[in-house]
Amino acid sequence: MDLRMPGTDGITATRRTLTVGPATSVVALTAFDDDGHLYPALAAGACGSLVKDTPPAALLAAVRRAADGQAPLQP
C-alpha cells in the first residue's frame, strides 16, 4: 500500500481494506523511512513497511513473508 497517493492516503486505504477483508496482509510502501510514516501505517493494521527503492527481489520476498503471516520491516 502506497502511503502517499492521490484521492486518499495509504493509512485510510489500509483501514478500509482491512475492514472489508480482515485477513488481508497489507505492507506499507513509502519513500520515507522514518517513524512518522511507519507507526501510523502499523497502527492502521499494516503488517510491515518497505521503502519504495527496495530492490524487486526483496520486495517480492517481503510480500511472500507477509502472506506467510510475518512482518516484513526494513531497518
Predicted model as a PDB file, atoms N, CA, C, CB and O in Angstrom, pLDDT in the B-factor column:
MODEL        1                                                                  
ATOM      1  N   MET A   1       0.846  -1.168   0.000  1.00 92.00           N  
ATOM      2  CA  MET A   1       0.000   0.000   0.000  1.00 92.00           C  
ATOM      3  C   MET A   1       0.897   1.238   0.000  1.00 92.00           C  
ATOM      4  CB  MET A   1      -0.965  -0.006   1.221  1.00 92.00           C  
ATOM      5  O   MET A   1       1.696   1.438   0.914  1.00 92.00           O  
ATOM      6  N   ASP A   2       0.755   2.049  -1.018  1.00 91.00           N  
ATOM      7  CA  ASP A   2       1.485   3.309  -1.069  1.00 91.00           C  
ATOM      8  C   ASP A   2       0.880   4.246  -0.028  1.00 91.00           C  
ATOM      9  CB  ASP A   2       1.435   3.943  -2.502  1.00 91.00           C  
ATOM     10  O   ASP A   2      -0.339   4.413   0.008  1.00 91.00           O  
ATOM     11  N   LEU A   3       1.696   4.853   0.809  1.00 89.00           N  
ATOM     12  CA  LEU A   3       1.165   5.726   1.848  1.00 89.00           C  
ATOM     13  C   LEU A   3       0.782   7.097   1.331  1.00 89.00           C  
ATOM     14  CB  LEU A   3       2.164   5.872   2.949  1.00 89.00           C  
ATOM     15  O   LEU A   3      -0.041   7.783   1.938  1.00 89.00           O  
ATOM     16  N   ARG A   4       1.368   7.503   0.218  1.00 87.00           N  
ATOM     17  CA  ARG A   4       1.017   8.800  -0.381  1.00 87.00           C  
ATOM     18  C   ARG A   4       0.547   8.564  -1.802  1.00 87.00           C  
ATOM     19  CB  ARG A   4       2.228   9.790  -0.357  1.00 87.00           C  
ATOM     20  O   ARG A   4       1.324   8.204  -2.686  1.00 87.00           O  
ATOM     21  N   MET A   5      -0.749   8.775  -1.999  1.00 86.00           N  
ATOM     22  CA  MET A   5      -1.318   8.595  -3.337  1.00 86.00           C  
ATOM     23  C   MET A   5      -2.479   9.559  -3.488  1.00 86.00           C  
ATOM     24  CB  MET A   5      -1.780   7.117  -3.573  1.00 86.00           C  
ATOM     25  O   MET A   5      -3.028  10.024  -2.489  1.00 86.00           O  
ATOM     26  N   PRO A   6      -2.857   9.862  -4.698  1.00 88.00           N  
ATOM     27  CA  PRO A   6      -3.946  10.809  -4.913  1.00 88.00           C  
ATOM     28  C   PRO A   6      -5.300  10.217  -4.519  1.00 88.00           C  
ATOM     29  CB  PRO A   6      -3.977  11.246  -6.372  1.00 88.00           C  
ATOM     30  O   PRO A   6      -5.526   9.013  -4.636  1.00 88.00           O  
ATOM     31  N   GLY A   7      -6.178  11.074  -4.058  1.00 90.00           N  
ATOM     32  CA  GLY A   7      -7.538  10.649  -3.722  1.00 90.00           C  
ATOM     33  C   GLY A   7      -7.708  10.288  -2.269  1.00 90.00           C  
ATOM     34  O   GLY A   7      -8.602  10.808  -1.602  1.00 90.00           O  
ATOM     35  N   THR A   8      -6.876   9.417  -1.772  1.00 90.00           N  
ATOM     36  CA  THR A   8      -6.885   9.053  -0.356  1.00 90.00           C  
ATOM     37  C   THR A   8      -5.474   8.651   0.038  1.00 90.00           C  
ATOM     38  CB  THR A   8      -7.901   7.896  -0.065  1.00 90.00           C  
ATOM     39  O   THR A   8      -4.662   8.297  -0.817  1.00 90.00           O  
ATOM     40  N   ASP A   9      -5.188   8.707   1.307  1.00 91.00           N  
ATOM     41  CA  ASP A   9      -3.855   8.319   1.748  1.00 91.00           C  
ATOM     42  C   ASP A   9      -3.820   6.830   2.069  1.00 91.00           C  
ATOM     43  CB  ASP A   9      -3.426   9.143   2.974  1.00 91.00           C  
ATOM     44  O   ASP A   9      -4.867   6.203   2.236  1.00 91.00           O  
ATOM     45  N   GLY A  10      -2.649   6.279   2.154  1.00 92.00           N  
ATOM     46  CA  GLY A  10      -2.482   4.848   2.380  1.00 92.00           C  
ATOM     47  C   GLY A  10      -2.953   4.388   3.746  1.00 92.00           C  
ATOM     48  O   GLY A  10      -3.336   3.229   3.904  1.00 92.00           O  
ATOM     49  N   ILE A  11      -2.933   5.260   4.728  1.00 94.00           N  
ATOM     50  CA  ILE A  11      -3.408   4.905   6.071  1.00 94.00           C  
ATOM     51  C   ILE A  11      -4.908   4.642   6.015  1.00 94.00           C  
ATOM     52  CB  ILE A  11      -3.085   6.035   7.103  1.00 94.00           C  
ATOM     53  O   ILE A  11      -5.388   3.620   6.504  1.00 94.00           O  
ATOM     54  N   THR A  12      -5.640   5.572   5.414  1.00 95.00           N  
ATOM     55  CA  THR A  12      -7.087   5.411   5.269  1.00 95.00           C  
ATOM     56  C   THR A  12      -7.406   4.196   4.410  1.00 95.00           C  
ATOM     57  CB  THR A  12      -7.714   6.674   4.655  1.00 95.00           C  
ATOM     58  O   THR A  12      -8.298   3.415   4.740  1.00 95.00           O  
ATOM     59  N   ALA A  13      -6.689   4.038   3.322  1.00 95.00           N  
ATOM     60  CA  ALA A  13      -6.924   2.892   2.431  1.00 95.00           C  
ATOM     61  C   ALA A  13      -6.620   1.571   3.134  1.00 95.00           C  
ATOM     62  CB  ALA A  13      -6.067   3.016   1.161  1.00 95.00           C  
ATOM     63  O   ALA A  13      -7.314   0.579   2.911  1.00 95.00           O  
ATOM     64  N   THR A  14      -5.598   1.551   3.973  1.00 96.00           N  
ATOM     65  CA  THR A  14      -5.282   0.337   4.732  1.00 96.00           C  
ATOM     66  C   THR A  14      -6.425  -0.007   5.676  1.00 96.00           C  
ATOM     67  CB  THR A  14      -3.969   0.513   5.526  1.00 96.00           C  
ATOM     68  O   THR A  14      -6.857  -1.158   5.738  1.00 96.00           O  
ATOM     69  N   ARG A  15      -6.914   0.983   6.407  1.00 96.00           N  
ATOM     70  CA  ARG A  15      -8.045   0.742   7.324  1.00 96.00           C  
ATOM     71  C   ARG A  15      -9.258   0.208   6.566  1.00 96.00           C  
ATOM     72  CB  ARG A  15      -8.422   2.041   8.074  1.00 96.00           C  
ATOM     73  O   ARG A  15      -9.898  -0.749   7.000  1.00 96.00           O  
ATOM     74  N   ARG A  16      -9.567   0.831   5.438  1.00 96.00           N  
ATOM     75  CA  ARG A  16     -10.728   0.397   4.642  1.00 96.00           C  
ATOM     76  C   ARG A  16     -10.533  -1.022   4.115  1.00 96.00           C  
ATOM     77  CB  ARG A  16     -10.969   1.366   3.465  1.00 96.00           C  
ATOM     78  O   ARG A  16     -11.453  -1.839   4.155  1.00 96.00           O  
ATOM     79  N   THR A  17      -9.353  -1.303   3.630  1.00 96.00           N  
ATOM     80  CA  THR A  17      -9.058  -2.635   3.099  1.00 96.00           C  
ATOM     81  C   THR A  17      -9.247  -3.696   4.171  1.00 96.00           C  
ATOM     82  CB  THR A  17      -7.629  -2.693   2.547  1.00 96.00           C  
ATOM     83  O   THR A  17      -9.850  -4.739   3.918  1.00 96.00           O  
ATOM     84  N   LEU A  18      -8.733  -3.431   5.368  1.00 96.00           N  
ATOM     85  CA  LEU A  18      -8.809  -4.412   6.442  1.00 96.00           C  
ATOM     86  C   LEU A  18     -10.212  -4.524   7.034  1.00 96.00           C  
ATOM     87  CB  LEU A  18      -7.825  -4.058   7.530  1.00 96.00           C  
ATOM     88  O   LEU A  18     -10.551  -5.539   7.643  1.00 96.00           O  
ATOM     89  N   THR A  19     -11.023  -3.490   6.860  1.00 96.00           N  
ATOM     90  CA  THR A  19     -12.420  -3.575   7.282  1.00 96.00           C  
ATOM     91  C   THR A  19     -13.175  -4.539   6.381  1.00 96.00           C  
ATOM     92  CB  THR A  19     -13.087  -2.184   7.261  1.00 96.00           C  
ATOM     93  O   THR A  19     -13.979  -5.342   6.855  1.00 96.00           O  
ATOM     94  N   VAL A  20     -12.918  -4.459   5.093  1.00 97.00           N  
ATOM     95  CA  VAL A  20     -13.585  -5.313   4.115  1.00 97.00           C  
ATOM     96  C   VAL A  20     -12.986  -6.727   4.116  1.00 97.00           C  
ATOM     97  CB  VAL A  20     -13.481  -4.692   2.711  1.00 97.00           C  
ATOM     98  O   VAL A  20     -13.713  -7.715   4.009  1.00 97.00           O  
ATOM     99  N   GLY A  21     -11.678  -6.811   4.234  1.00 95.00           N  
ATOM    100  CA  GLY A  21     -11.001  -8.111   4.208  1.00 95.00           C  
ATOM    101  C   GLY A  21     -10.029  -8.224   5.360  1.00 95.00           C  
ATOM    102  O   GLY A  21      -8.827  -8.044   5.161  1.00 95.00           O  
ATOM    103  N   PRO A  22     -10.507  -8.517   6.563  1.00 94.00           N  
ATOM    104  CA  PRO A  22      -9.637  -8.512   7.740  1.00 94.00           C  
ATOM    105  C   PRO A  22      -8.474  -9.498   7.681  1.00 94.00           C  
ATOM    106  CB  PRO A  22     -10.447  -8.804   8.943  1.00 94.00           C  
ATOM    107  O   PRO A  22      -7.500  -9.339   8.417  1.00 94.00           O  
ATOM    108  N   ALA A  23      -8.554 -10.500   6.833  1.00 93.00           N  
ATOM    109  CA  ALA A  23      -7.457 -11.466   6.720  1.00 93.00           C  
ATOM    110  C   ALA A  23      -6.381 -11.011   5.728  1.00 93.00           C  
ATOM    111  CB  ALA A  23      -8.004 -12.826   6.296  1.00 93.00           C  
ATOM    112  O   ALA A  23      -5.387 -11.709   5.523  1.00 93.00           O  
ATOM    113  N   THR A  24      -6.581  -9.850   5.120  1.00 94.00           N  
ATOM    114  CA  THR A  24      -5.632  -9.320   4.149  1.00 94.00           C  
ATOM    115  C   THR A  24      -4.353  -8.864   4.843  1.00 94.00           C  
ATOM    116  CB  THR A  24      -6.257  -8.158   3.364  1.00 94.00           C  
ATOM    117  O   THR A  24      -4.409  -8.290   5.931  1.00 94.00           O  
ATOM    118  N   SER A  25      -3.229  -9.111   4.235  1.00 94.00           N  
ATOM    119  CA  SER A  25      -1.945  -8.606   4.741  1.00 94.00           C  
ATOM    120  C   SER A  25      -1.578  -7.372   3.930  1.00 94.00           C  
ATOM    121  CB  SER A  25      -0.812  -9.702   4.651  1.00 94.00           C  
ATOM    122  O   SER A  25      -1.485  -7.434   2.704  1.00 94.00           O  
ATOM    123  N   VAL A  26      -1.373  -6.263   4.608  1.00 95.00           N  
ATOM    124  CA  VAL A  26      -1.015  -5.011   3.951  1.00 95.00           C  
ATOM    125  C   VAL A  26       0.418  -4.657   4.327  1.00 95.00           C  
ATOM    126  CB  VAL A  26      -1.996  -3.864   4.348  1.00 95.00           C  
ATOM    127  O   VAL A  26       0.769  -4.611   5.506  1.00 95.00           O  
ATOM    128  N   VAL A  27       1.235  -4.409   3.321  1.00 94.00           N  
ATOM    129  CA  VAL A  27       2.599  -3.933   3.525  1.00 94.00           C  
ATOM    130  C   VAL A  27       2.633  -2.486   3.039  1.00 94.00           C  
ATOM    131  CB  VAL A  27       3.662  -4.836   2.763  1.00 94.00           C  
ATOM    132  O   VAL A  27       2.308  -2.208   1.884  1.00 94.00           O  
ATOM    133  N   ALA A  28       3.025  -1.571   3.912  1.00 92.00           N  
ATOM    134  CA  ALA A  28       3.106  -0.155   3.553  1.00 92.00           C  
ATOM    135  C   ALA A  28       4.339   0.072   2.688  1.00 92.00           C  
ATOM    136  CB  ALA A  28       3.151   0.745   4.824  1.00 92.00           C  
ATOM    137  O   ALA A  28       5.404  -0.494   2.933  1.00 92.00           O  
ATOM    138  N   LEU A  29       4.175   0.899   1.688  1.00 90.00           N  
ATOM    139  CA  LEU A  29       5.269   1.244   0.779  1.00 90.00           C  
ATOM    140  C   LEU A  29       5.397   2.762   0.776  1.00 90.00           C  
ATOM    141  CB  LEU A  29       5.018   0.686  -0.679  1.00 90.00           C  
ATOM    142  O   LEU A  29       4.436   3.467   0.467  1.00 90.00           O  
ATOM    143  N   THR A  30       6.571   3.264   1.116  1.00 87.00           N  
ATOM    144  CA  THR A  30       6.744   4.701   1.250  1.00 87.00           C  
ATOM    145  C   THR A  30       8.126   5.148   0.795  1.00 87.00           C  
ATOM    146  CB  THR A  30       6.511   5.123   2.684  1.00 87.00           C  
ATOM    147  O   THR A  30       9.076   4.366   0.787  1.00 87.00           O  
ATOM    148  N   ALA A  31       8.220   6.398   0.424  1.00 88.00           N  
ATOM    149  CA  ALA A  31       9.507   6.978   0.062  1.00 88.00           C  
ATOM    150  C   ALA A  31      10.254   7.448   1.311  1.00 88.00           C  
ATOM    151  CB  ALA A  31       9.312   8.149  -0.918  1.00 88.00           C  
ATOM    152  O   ALA A  31      11.436   7.785   1.244  1.00 88.00           O  
ATOM    153  N   PHE A  32       9.563   7.467   2.443  1.00 81.00           N  
ATOM    154  CA  PHE A  32      10.121   7.988   3.682  1.00 81.00           C  
ATOM    155  C   PHE A  32      10.403   6.848   4.656  1.00 81.00           C  
ATOM    156  CB  PHE A  32       9.167   9.016   4.315  1.00 81.00           C  
ATOM    157  O   PHE A  32       9.528   6.019   4.909  1.00 81.00           O  
ATOM    158  N   ASP A  33      11.595   6.800   5.193  1.00 76.00           N  
ATOM    159  CA  ASP A  33      11.954   5.718   6.102  1.00 76.00           C  
ATOM    160  C   ASP A  33      12.038   6.201   7.554  1.00 76.00           C  
ATOM    161  CB  ASP A  33      13.285   5.101   5.679  1.00 76.00           C  
ATOM    162  O   ASP A  33      12.985   5.887   8.275  1.00 76.00           O  
ATOM    163  N   ASP A  34      11.028   6.969   7.962  1.00 78.00           N  
ATOM    164  CA  ASP A  34      11.037   7.492   9.322  1.00 78.00           C  
ATOM    165  C   ASP A  34       9.848   6.949  10.119  1.00 78.00           C  
ATOM    166  CB  ASP A  34      11.011   9.028   9.303  1.00 78.00           C  
ATOM    167  O   ASP A  34       8.872   6.455   9.556  1.00 78.00           O  
ATOM    168  N   ASP A  35       9.959   7.055  11.428  1.00 81.00           N  
ATOM    169  CA  ASP A  35       8.924   6.543  12.317  1.00 81.00           C  
ATOM    170  C   ASP A  35       7.582   7.252  12.129  1.00 81.00           C  
ATOM    171  CB  ASP A  35       9.373   6.677  13.750  1.00 81.00           C  
ATOM    172  O   ASP A  35       6.529   6.664  12.373  1.00 81.00           O  
ATOM    173  N   GLY A  36       7.621   8.503  11.701  1.00 82.00           N  
ATOM    174  CA  GLY A  36       6.395   9.263  11.493  1.00 82.00           C  
ATOM    175  C   GLY A  36       5.502   8.674  10.411  1.00 82.00           C  
ATOM    176  O   GLY A  36       4.299   8.932  10.398  1.00 82.00           O  
ATOM    177  N   HIS A  37       6.062   7.899   9.516  1.00 79.00           N  
ATOM    178  CA  HIS A  37       5.275   7.217   8.493  1.00 79.00           C  
ATOM    179  C   HIS A  37       5.024   5.758   8.866  1.00 79.00           C  
ATOM    180  CB  HIS A  37       5.983   7.297   7.141  1.00 79.00           C  
ATOM    181  O   HIS A  37       3.976   5.199   8.540  1.00 79.00           O  
ATOM    182  N   LEU A  38       5.983   5.149   9.546  1.00 86.00           N  
ATOM    183  CA  LEU A  38       5.864   3.745   9.911  1.00 86.00           C  
ATOM    184  C   LEU A  38       4.780   3.507  10.960  1.00 86.00           C  
ATOM    185  CB  LEU A  38       7.191   3.234  10.421  1.00 86.00           C  
ATOM    186  O   LEU A  38       3.912   2.657  10.765  1.00 86.00           O  
ATOM    187  N   TYR A  39       4.820   4.237  12.055  1.00 91.00           N  
ATOM    188  CA  TYR A  39       3.891   3.973  13.156  1.00 91.00           C  
ATOM    189  C   TYR A  39       2.423   4.132  12.778  1.00 91.00           C  
ATOM    190  CB  TYR A  39       4.201   4.885  14.296  1.00 91.00           C  
ATOM    191  O   TYR A  39       1.620   3.277  13.153  1.00 91.00           O  
ATOM    192  N   PRO A  40       2.028   5.180  12.054  1.00 92.00           N  
ATOM    193  CA  PRO A  40       0.622   5.263  11.645  1.00 92.00           C  
ATOM    194  C   PRO A  40       0.196   4.111  10.734  1.00 92.00           C  
ATOM    195  CB  PRO A  40       0.373   6.578  10.940  1.00 92.00           C  
ATOM    196  O   PRO A  40      -0.940   3.643  10.813  1.00 92.00           O  
ATOM    197  N   ALA A  41       1.100   3.657   9.876  1.00 92.00           N  
ATOM    198  CA  ALA A  41       0.781   2.529   8.992  1.00 92.00           C  
ATOM    199  C   ALA A  41       0.554   1.261   9.809  1.00 92.00           C  
ATOM    200  CB  ALA A  41       1.912   2.306   7.962  1.00 92.00           C  
ATOM    201  O   ALA A  41      -0.397   0.521   9.559  1.00 92.00           O  
ATOM    202  N   LEU A  42       1.424   1.010  10.782  1.00 93.00           N  
ATOM    203  CA  LEU A  42       1.258  -0.164  11.627  1.00 93.00           C  
ATOM    204  C   LEU A  42       0.001  -0.044  12.491  1.00 93.00           C  
ATOM    205  CB  LEU A  42       2.495  -0.362  12.512  1.00 93.00           C  
ATOM    206  O   LEU A  42      -0.706  -1.030  12.697  1.00 93.00           O  
ATOM    207  N   ALA A  43      -0.275   1.149  12.992  1.00 95.00           N  
ATOM    208  CA  ALA A  43      -1.480   1.363  13.800  1.00 95.00           C  
ATOM    209  C   ALA A  43      -2.745   1.144  12.975  1.00 95.00           C  
ATOM    210  CB  ALA A  43      -1.480   2.779  14.394  1.00 95.00           C  
ATOM    211  O   ALA A  43      -3.773   0.729  13.510  1.00 95.00           O  
ATOM    212  N   ALA A  44      -2.671   1.423  11.676  1.00 96.00           N  
ATOM    213  CA  ALA A  44      -3.821   1.218  10.793  1.00 96.00           C  
ATOM    214  C   ALA A  44      -4.007  -0.254  10.442  1.00 96.00           C  
ATOM    215  CB  ALA A  44      -3.656   2.037   9.516  1.00 96.00           C  
ATOM    216  O   ALA A  44      -5.043  -0.640   9.900  1.00 96.00           O  
ATOM    217  N   GLY A  45      -3.002  -1.078  10.753  1.00 96.00           N  
ATOM    218  CA  GLY A  45      -3.130  -2.510  10.505  1.00 96.00           C  
ATOM    219  C   GLY A  45      -2.135  -3.111   9.534  1.00 96.00           C  
ATOM    220  O   GLY A  45      -2.163  -4.316   9.283  1.00 96.00           O  
ATOM    221  N   ALA A  46      -1.246  -2.281   8.978  1.00 95.00           N  
ATOM    222  CA  ALA A  46      -0.225  -2.831   8.086  1.00 95.00           C  
ATOM    223  C   ALA A  46       0.653  -3.797   8.878  1.00 95.00           C  
ATOM    224  CB  ALA A  46       0.637  -1.693   7.443  1.00 95.00           C  
ATOM    225  O   ALA A  46       0.937  -3.572  10.055  1.00 95.00           O  
ATOM    226  N   CYS A  47       1.074  -4.864   8.225  1.00 94.00           N  
ATOM    227  CA  CYS A  47       1.907  -5.853   8.913  1.00 94.00           C  
ATOM    228  C   CYS A  47       3.385  -5.556   8.755  1.00 94.00           C  
ATOM    229  CB  CYS A  47       1.610  -7.243   8.394  1.00 94.00           C  
ATOM    230  O   CYS A  47       4.216  -6.175   9.421  1.00 94.00           O  
ATOM    231  N   GLY A  48       3.726  -4.615   7.881  1.00 91.00           N  
ATOM    232  CA  GLY A  48       5.118  -4.288   7.648  1.00 91.00           C  
ATOM    233  C   GLY A  48       5.251  -3.035   6.810  1.00 91.00           C  
ATOM    234  O   GLY A  48       4.255  -2.415   6.437  1.00 91.00           O  
ATOM    235  N   SER A  49       6.480  -2.669   6.517  1.00 91.00           N  
ATOM    236  CA  SER A  49       6.738  -1.450   5.759  1.00 91.00           C  
ATOM    237  C   SER A  49       8.038  -1.579   4.987  1.00 91.00           C  
ATOM    238  CB  SER A  49       6.787  -0.231   6.689  1.00 91.00           C  
ATOM    239  O   SER A  49       9.015  -2.147   5.475  1.00 91.00           O  
ATOM    240  N   LEU A  50       8.035  -1.040   3.771  1.00 91.00           N  
ATOM    241  CA  LEU A  50       9.212  -1.028   2.910  1.00 91.00           C  
ATOM    242  C   LEU A  50       9.349   0.344   2.279  1.00 91.00           C  
ATOM    243  CB  LEU A  50       9.122  -2.127   1.822  1.00 91.00           C  
ATOM    244  O   LEU A  50       8.362   1.059   2.108  1.00 91.00           O  
ATOM    245  N   VAL A  51      10.573   0.709   1.933  1.00 90.00           N  
ATOM    246  CA  VAL A  51      10.770   1.944   1.182  1.00 90.00           C  
ATOM    247  C   VAL A  51      10.639   1.639  -0.308  1.00 90.00           C  
ATOM    248  CB  VAL A  51      12.158   2.583   1.502  1.00 90.00           C  
ATOM    249  O   VAL A  51      10.858   0.510  -0.747  1.00 90.00           O  
ATOM    250  N   LYS A  52      10.282   2.657  -1.065  1.00 89.00           N  
ATOM    251  CA  LYS A  52       9.980   2.468  -2.486  1.00 89.00           C  
ATOM    252  C   LYS A  52      11.175   2.026  -3.323  1.00 89.00           C  
ATOM    253  CB  LYS A  52       9.436   3.735  -3.049  1.00 89.00           C  
ATOM    254  O   LYS A  52      10.995   1.444  -4.393  1.00 89.00           O  
ATOM    255  N   ASP A  53      12.381   2.291  -2.855  1.00 91.00           N  
ATOM    256  CA  ASP A  53      13.530   1.877  -3.658  1.00 91.00           C  
ATOM    257  C   ASP A  53      14.034   0.476  -3.277  1.00 91.00           C  
ATOM    258  CB  ASP A  53      14.658   2.890  -3.502  1.00 91.00           C  
ATOM    259  O   ASP A  53      15.176   0.125  -3.573  1.00 91.00           O  
ATOM    260  N   THR A  54      13.193  -0.306  -2.631  1.00 91.00           N  
ATOM    261  CA  THR A  54      13.519  -1.693  -2.324  1.00 91.00           C  
ATOM    262  C   THR A  54      13.719  -2.458  -3.631  1.00 91.00           C  
ATOM    263  CB  THR A  54      12.404  -2.351  -1.458  1.00 91.00           C  
ATOM    264  O   THR A  54      12.879  -2.368  -4.527  1.00 91.00           O  
ATOM    265  N   PRO A  55      14.795  -3.195  -3.754  1.00 93.00           N  
ATOM    266  CA  PRO A  55      15.015  -3.966  -4.989  1.00 93.00           C  
ATOM    267  C   PRO A  55      13.857  -4.949  -5.232  1.00 93.00           C  
ATOM    268  CB  PRO A  55      16.365  -4.738  -4.912  1.00 93.00           C  
ATOM    269  O   PRO A  55      13.276  -5.469  -4.280  1.00 93.00           O  
ATOM    270  N   PRO A  56      13.527  -5.197  -6.488  1.00 94.00           N  
ATOM    271  CA  PRO A  56      12.388  -6.062  -6.815  1.00 94.00           C  
ATOM    272  C   PRO A  56      12.408  -7.425  -6.119  1.00 94.00           C  
ATOM    273  CB  PRO A  56      12.339  -6.276  -8.292  1.00 94.00           C  
ATOM    274  O   PRO A  56      11.368  -7.879  -5.643  1.00 94.00           O  
ATOM    275  N   ALA A  57      13.544  -8.072  -6.051  1.00 94.00           N  
ATOM    276  CA  ALA A  57      13.607  -9.389  -5.414  1.00 94.00           C  
ATOM    277  C   ALA A  57      13.286  -9.296  -3.925  1.00 94.00           C  
ATOM    278  CB  ALA A  57      14.993 -10.014  -5.615  1.00 94.00           C  
ATOM    279  O   ALA A  57      12.622 -10.178  -3.380  1.00 94.00           O  
ATOM    280  N   ALA A  58      13.750  -8.236  -3.263  1.00 92.00           N  
ATOM    281  CA  ALA A  58      13.468  -8.046  -1.841  1.00 92.00           C  
ATOM    282  C   ALA A  58      12.003  -7.689  -1.622  1.00 92.00           C  
ATOM    283  CB  ALA A  58      14.372  -6.954  -1.254  1.00 92.00           C  
ATOM    284  O   ALA A  58      11.404  -8.097  -0.626  1.00 92.00           O  
ATOM    285  N   LEU A  59      11.426  -6.930  -2.546  1.00 91.00           N  
ATOM    286  CA  LEU A  59      10.005  -6.594  -2.461  1.00 91.00           C  
ATOM    287  C   LEU A  59       9.156  -7.851  -2.581  1.00 91.00           C  
ATOM    288  CB  LEU A  59       9.618  -5.582  -3.556  1.00 91.00           C  
ATOM    289  O   LEU A  59       8.218  -8.047  -1.809  1.00 91.00           O  
ATOM    290  N   LEU A  60       9.480  -8.690  -3.534  1.00 93.00           N  
ATOM    291  CA  LEU A  60       8.755  -9.944  -3.711  1.00 93.00           C  
ATOM    292  C   LEU A  60       8.893 -10.829  -2.471  1.00 93.00           C  
ATOM    293  CB  LEU A  60       9.267 -10.688  -4.957  1.00 93.00           C  
ATOM    294  O   LEU A  60       7.917 -11.434  -2.028  1.00 93.00           O  
ATOM    295  N   ALA A  61      10.087 -10.906  -1.918  1.00 93.00           N  
ATOM    296  CA  ALA A  61      10.305 -11.705  -0.705  1.00 93.00           C  
ATOM    297  C   ALA A  61       9.487 -11.154   0.457  1.00 93.00           C  
ATOM    298  CB  ALA A  61      11.801 -11.732  -0.334  1.00 93.00           C  
ATOM    299  O   ALA A  61       8.954 -11.925   1.255  1.00 93.00           O  
ATOM    300  N   ALA A  62       9.382  -9.840   0.561  1.00 92.00           N  
ATOM    301  CA  ALA A  62       8.598  -9.222   1.631  1.00 92.00           C  
ATOM    302  C   ALA A  62       7.112  -9.528   1.472  1.00 92.00           C  
ATOM    303  CB  ALA A  62       8.823  -7.708   1.650  1.00 92.00           C  
ATOM    304  O   ALA A  62       6.426  -9.794   2.460  1.00 92.00           O  
ATOM    305  N   VAL A  63       6.618  -9.493   0.261  1.00 92.00           N  
ATOM    306  CA  VAL A  63       5.209  -9.829   0.008  1.00 92.00           C  
ATOM    307  C   VAL A  63       4.954 -11.287   0.389  1.00 92.00           C  
ATOM    308  CB  VAL A  63       4.836  -9.582  -1.488  1.00 92.00           C  
ATOM    309  O   VAL A  63       3.923 -11.611   0.978  1.00 92.00           O  
ATOM    310  N   ARG A  64       5.879 -12.141   0.055  1.00 94.00           N  
ATOM    311  CA  ARG A  64       5.730 -13.563   0.428  1.00 94.00           C  
ATOM    312  C   ARG A  64       5.766 -13.742   1.941  1.00 94.00           C  
ATOM    313  CB  ARG A  64       6.839 -14.413  -0.225  1.00 94.00           C  
ATOM    314  O   ARG A  64       4.999 -14.536   2.486  1.00 94.00           O  
ATOM    315  N   ARG A  65       6.650 -13.014   2.627  1.00 93.00           N  
ATOM    316  CA  ARG A  65       6.698 -13.092   4.090  1.00 93.00           C  
ATOM    317  C   ARG A  65       5.387 -12.607   4.696  1.00 93.00           C  
ATOM    318  CB  ARG A  65       7.875 -12.264   4.640  1.00 93.00           C  
ATOM    319  O   ARG A  65       4.873 -13.218   5.633  1.00 93.00           O  
ATOM    320  N   ALA A  66       4.845 -11.520   4.171  1.00 93.00           N  
ATOM    321  CA  ALA A  66       3.559 -11.000   4.671  1.00 93.00           C  
ATOM    322  C   ALA A  66       2.459 -12.030   4.466  1.00 93.00           C  
ATOM    323  CB  ALA A  66       3.186  -9.674   3.961  1.00 93.00           C  
ATOM    324  O   ALA A  66       1.628 -12.235   5.350  1.00 93.00           O  
ATOM    325  N   ALA A  67       2.448 -12.678   3.311  1.00 93.00           N  
ATOM    326  CA  ALA A  67       1.440 -13.705   3.025  1.00 93.00           C  
ATOM    327  C   ALA A  67       1.581 -14.901   3.959  1.00 93.00           C  
ATOM    328  CB  ALA A  67       1.549 -14.168   1.571  1.00 93.00           C  
ATOM    329  O   ALA A  67       0.608 -15.609   4.219  1.00 93.00           O  
ATOM    330  N   ASP A  68       2.792 -15.125   4.464  1.00 94.00           N  
ATOM    331  CA  ASP A  68       3.050 -16.218   5.406  1.00 94.00           C  
ATOM    332  C   ASP A  68       2.810 -15.809   6.856  1.00 94.00           C  
ATOM    333  CB  ASP A  68       4.474 -16.710   5.248  1.00 94.00           C  
ATOM    334  O   ASP A  68       3.066 -16.587   7.775  1.00 94.00           O  
ATOM    335  N   GLY A  69       2.315 -14.579   7.062  1.00 92.00           N  
ATOM    336  CA  GLY A  69       1.997 -14.115   8.407  1.00 92.00           C  
ATOM    337  C   GLY A  69       3.149 -13.451   9.134  1.00 92.00           C  
ATOM    338  O   GLY A  69       3.053 -13.193  10.334  1.00 92.00           O  
ATOM    339  N   GLN A  70       4.235 -13.171   8.435  1.00 91.00           N  
ATOM    340  CA  GLN A  70       5.380 -12.498   9.049  1.00 91.00           C  
ATOM    341  C   GLN A  70       5.252 -10.996   8.858  1.00 91.00           C  
ATOM    342  CB  GLN A  70       6.711 -13.008   8.449  1.00 91.00           C  
ATOM    343  O   GLN A  70       4.384 -10.526   8.122  1.00 91.00           O  
ATOM    344  N   ALA A  71       6.122 -10.247   9.526  1.00 90.00           N  
ATOM    345  CA  ALA A  71       6.111  -8.791   9.461  1.00 90.00           C  
ATOM    346  C   ALA A  71       7.353  -8.284   8.741  1.00 90.00           C  
ATOM    347  CB  ALA A  71       6.025  -8.186  10.871  1.00 90.00           C  
ATOM    348  O   ALA A  71       8.403  -8.122   9.362  1.00 90.00           O  
ATOM    349  N   PRO A  72       7.248  -8.033   7.441  1.00 88.00           N  
ATOM    350  CA  PRO A  72       8.413  -7.528   6.707  1.00 88.00           C  
ATOM    351  C   PRO A  72       8.680  -6.054   7.024  1.00 88.00           C  
ATOM    352  CB  PRO A  72       8.206  -7.708   5.197  1.00 88.00           C  
ATOM    353  O   PRO A  72       7.908  -5.174   6.644  1.00 88.00           O  
ATOM    354  N   LEU A  73       9.761  -5.811   7.711  1.00 82.00           N  
ATOM    355  CA  LEU A  73      10.152  -4.443   8.061  1.00 82.00           C  
ATOM    356  C   LEU A  73      11.597  -4.230   7.660  1.00 82.00           C  
ATOM    357  CB  LEU A  73       9.956  -4.168   9.581  1.00 82.00           C  
ATOM    358  O   LEU A  73      12.439  -5.116   7.811  1.00 82.00           O  
ATOM    359  N   GLN A  74      11.871  -3.040   7.146  1.00 71.00           N  
ATOM    360  CA  GLN A  74      13.249  -2.692   6.831  1.00 71.00           C  
ATOM    361  C   GLN A  74      13.814  -1.900   8.012  1.00 71.00           C  
ATOM    362  CB  GLN A  74      13.341  -1.870   5.493  1.00 71.00           C  
ATOM    363  O   GLN A  74      13.079  -1.180   8.688  1.00 71.00           O  
ATOM    364  N   PRO A  75      15.118  -2.034   8.259  1.00 65.00           N  
ATOM    365  CA  PRO A  75      15.707  -1.278   9.370  1.00 65.00           C  
ATOM    366  C   PRO A  75      15.603   0.216   9.137  1.00 65.00           C  
ATOM    367  CB  PRO A  75      17.168  -1.669   9.568  1.00 65.00           C  
ATOM    368  O   PRO A  75      16.048   1.003   9.972  1.00 65.00           O  
TER     369      PRO A  75                                                      
ENDMDL                                                                          
END                                                                             
